[in-house]
Amino acid sequence: MVNWLKPQNVKQLRRFLGLTSYYKRFIKGYGLICKPLTQLLRNDVFVWNIEAVEAFKNIKEIMTQPLVLALPNLNKVFVI
């Protein structure tokens, strides 16, 4: 995740957002963080701007935090 390259087109951006959206329920404010990226999907022209760069960096940092990547404690009861 840390080495993921900046998307060059809408297809690559959709792949990245697809991967991160799987974990969105574990990330507080995911929608607000990714808003600049999702707005790029709606435009007719794919223009990478400062807000998108910051959002891309932020979501990559958040995705690599221990709270998102934590494994379940098998000694406790949990429901799948």
Summary of the structure (lengths in Angstrom):
residues: 80
radius of gyration: 14.5
end to end distance: 25.2
largest distance: 50.8
contacts: 167
relative contact order: 0.17
helix: 58%
strand: 0%
